[in-house]
Amino acid sequence: MTHQPLLDVDPQNWEVEQVIVMDWYDGPRSGFCRLKNPEIDIEFKLLDERATVEGLDDRLFSLYIMPDGAFSTIFESLAFAGPPARPVWAPSWQSVNQLTLNEAERAIERARQFATPTPIIIRTPDFVHILGRWELATPTKVRDWFSFLGLISPN
């Protein structure tokens, strides 16, 4: 699968079905997302962030296309964490036996290993409201992504 579906739909019209947050600190920092519109599963990784007075930080993410079935496998492997919050879920890894933990970690690692990088960067504080999208080859050395993209601080 290519990243073209992410370009075919205006980012303000993306519809999130489920987000699985693997790292949360004042908002999502990395994880996985199943979109209903466009229909695609992605992994997201934090590129840059800045604090806001509203609460959740202003964040930019790089996106990766997940292989078919990987999102479902991850979701199922996290069943031990209880029913997921919708649409954004940060599963708790407490009170888990080692075998179950190992299975979940393997599912996540397999998905990451076979995820395909995209040239897409998005701006979102919560992974529900997409505030912007850029298609560009990721430069290797960017100190301040917000300045690089011409985004003025809201504070």
Residue pairs with C-beta under 8 A, 6 or more apart in sequence:
1 40
1 65
1 68
1 116
2 65
3 63
3 65
3 116
3 118
3 119
3 120
5 38
5 39
5 40
6 38
6 40
6 42
6 63
6 118
6 120
6 133
7 120
7 133
7 135
8 38
9 37
9 38
11 122
11 130
11 131
11 132
11 133
12 130
13 37
14 35
14 37
14 38
14 130
15 35
15 36
15 37
16 33
16 34
16 35
16 36
16 87
16 88
16 127
16 128
17 34
17 35
17 36
17 87
18 33
18 34
18 71
18 75
18 84
18 86
18 87
18 89
19 28
19 31
19 32
19 33
19 34
19 87
19 88
19 89
19 127
19 128
20 31
20 32
20 33
20 71
20 74
20 75
20 78
20 84
20 89
20 91
21 28
21 29
21 30
21 31
21 88
21 89
21 90
21 127
22 30
22 31
22 32
22 108
23 29
23 30
23 31
23 46
24 90
26 51
26 55
26 56
26 57
27 49
27 56
27 57
27 59
27 125
27 126
28 44
28 59
28 88
28 90
28 126
28 127
29 46
29 49
29 59
30 43
30 44
30 45
30 46
31 43
31 44
31 127
32 41
32 42
32 43
32 44
32 66
32 71
32 74
32 111
33 41
33 42
33 43
33 44
33 127
34 41
34 71
35 41
35 42
40 65
41 65
41 66
41 70
41 71
42 63
42 64
42 65
42 66
42 118
43 63
43 64
43 66
43 111
43 112
43 115
44 61
44 62
44 63
44 64
44 122
44 127
45 61
45 62
45 64
46 59
46 60
46 61
47 60
47 61
47 62
47 121
47 142
47 145
48 59
48 60
48 142
48 144
48 145
48 146
49 57
49 58
49 59
49 60
50 57
50 58
50 146
50 153
50 155
51 57
51 58
51 155
52 58
52 125
52 154
52 155
53 155
54 125
56 125
56 126
57 125
58 123
58 125
58 146
58 153
58 154
59 123
59 124
59 125
60 121
60 122
60 123
60 145
60 146
60 149
61 121
61 122
61 123
61 124
62 117
62 118
62 120
62 121
62 138
63 118
63 120
63 121
63 122
64 112
64 115
64 116
64 117
64 118
65 115
65 116
65 118
66 111
66 114
66 115
67 111
67 114
67 115
67 116
70 107
70 110
70 111
70 114
70 115
71 111
73 107
73 110
73 111
74 104
74 107
74 108
74 111
75 84
76 107
77 103
77 104
77 106
77 107
77 108
78 84
78 91
78 104
80 96
80 100
80 104
81 91
81 92
81 93
81 96
82 91
82 92
84 91
87 128
88 126
88 127
88 128
93 101
96 104
117 138
119 135
119 136
119 137
119 138
120 133
120 134
120 135
121 133
121 134
121 136
121 138
121 145
121 149
122 130
122 131
122 132
122 133
122 134
123 130
123 131
123 132
123 133
123 151
124 130
124 131
125 131
132 149
132 151
134 149
139 148
142 148
146 153
